[in-house]
Every structure is written in structure tokens, then in C-alpha cells.
């Protein structure tokens, strides 16, 4: 089975490198491209049709939320996991409304990102444990 193609979008080079290094431990995924802005993410998503996009919310130019809305129009089959420093319930809900399939806080990424990727690629929504506890959610979210 071919590895899932992943696009990593974050405006901080160190975060992109760290995320790419972290997910390289999983042989079922392959980073095919990195982007710095929301606009570039939309362009790359249209061009490359990745299976999965790891998308920061706070980006120069258009936000990750707006980029997700546009990506869903040009690469409808791409799954999106927001990888963000924001841990508010409102931001999570905005991310899902924009077409997200998962939401991982950067603080939880080291121990949750691989699981989030695997879940989302299997059609199961994923939200960081800290956000779930904060919200009092008890049941699993499915697509």
C-alpha cells in the first residue's frame, strides 16, 4: 500500500522541520511538500492533491481556517488536521466548520500527532485530549 501524501503548512521553519521529523517515524505517510502561507497551501493542494494536510491556523495572508475553506473546493478528497497553538473550543469548532477532520494543539503534537493522522486517514475525527477534557466531551467523533 502506498504511503499517504502529506502537505505540511506552517509559517515557522522550525515547526515544519519538527513536524516532518515527527511524522517521518510513521512509514504509512510521506511528506510531499511544505508551505508557509495559506495562499500557497491552497495552490499546492490543488496541484498535488495530497491525502492529508497539516495546517496551522495563524498564517501570514489568509488564515488556516480560510485556506481550509478554499482547499475543500480545489482538493475535496484531502483530509485536514489543524495543528495550532490555539486551544479554544471556538477555534476547534471553526476549524471543523471550515472542513477540518482533526485538531491537534502544538503542545500535544509530540504524543498525539501520529495517532491523529492515523485516525483521520481512517475516517475518524480527532481532537486533542486536552481540548476534549476542557469541553467535557465524552464520545468519539466520526466523519
N, C-alpha and C positions, 0 to 999 in steps of 0.2 A: 504494500500500500504506500502511495506517495505521501511525503510529508505535507502537512498543511502549510500553505504560503501565508506569511505574516508580514504586515506593514506596521512599523513602529513609528509613532508620531509624538514627538516631544521637542520643545524648543531648547532644552538643555542637553548638551552633548554628553555630559557625564551620566545623566539619567538614561539616555538612549543606549549608551555603552553598557551600563549596568543591567538594563532590561534585556538587551540582546545576549549578554553573558549568562544571565539567569535562565532565559528560556532555551539557550543552546544546550542545556542539560537534558532537554526533552527531545528525543530523536524523532518524535512524531510531528515536529514543527520545524520550519525553516524560515528565517528572516530573509525576505527578498528585497526589502527596501526600507529606508529610513527617511522621514520627512521632518521638517522643522516648523512649518506653518500649516494652518488649516486649509488654505487655498491649495498648497502643494499636495496635501493629503488627498484632497478631492481629485486633483489631476492624476496622481499616482494610482488611486483606487480605480479610476475609470480606465486607465491604461493597463494596469496589471491584474485587475480583478482578484485581489487576494482573498483567501478563505477567511482571514481574521485580521482585524485592525485593532492595535492597542493605541488608544487615542487619549492624549492629555486634554483637559478642558481649557486650561489657561494657556492660550497660544497667541502669538502676535497675529494681527489681522483678524480674521474671523475666529470665533471661539471653537472649541472642540464640539460643543453642542450644535452649533450651526454647521460645522463641517460634517457631522454625522447626518444631519438632515439632507445635505446635498449628496453625500456618499450614497445614501439609500436610493437616490434617484439614478445614479450612474453605475452603481455596483450593488445591485439589490441582494445578491446572494452573500455578500461579505457580512460576517458577524463582527460586531463592535464591542470591545471591552473598554470602558473608560478607566484610565489609570490616572488618578488625580490625588492631589493633596487635600481637596475638599471632602469633608466627611458629613456634610449636612444632608438630611433626608430630602430636602427640597431639590438639591443638586442631583441626587440619585434619581429622583422621580423625573426631573427634566431630562436626564440622560436616557432613561428608558422611553420617555415620550418621543425623543428625537430619533429613536431607532436602536438604542443600545441593547445589548444582550447580557452584559455583565458590568459590574462596577467594583473596582479594587482600589483601595486607598494606597497611596505610595508607602505609607507606614506599615501596611500589611503585605505589601508585594513580595517581600523575601520569602514568606511562608505560605502565601495564598495564590500567587500568580499562576503557577503551573496548574494547580487544581482548577482555577478559574478558566484557563484556556481549555483544559480537557473537558470540563463541564459544558462550556459554551459550544465547543465543536460538536458535542453530542446532543445539542439542542436543549440544554438545561441552563436556565438563568443562574447567574452567580452574583452575590453581593457579599462584600467583606463582612466577616464575623462581627467586627466592632460596630458596624452600621446596623446590622441585624439586631444586635443586643440593644443598641441605642433606641431602635424603633420598637422593640418588643415583638418583632416578627417571629412567628413560630413555625410556619410551614415553608416548604421548599417552593420556589417559583419555577414554573415550567413555561417554555415558549409555546 
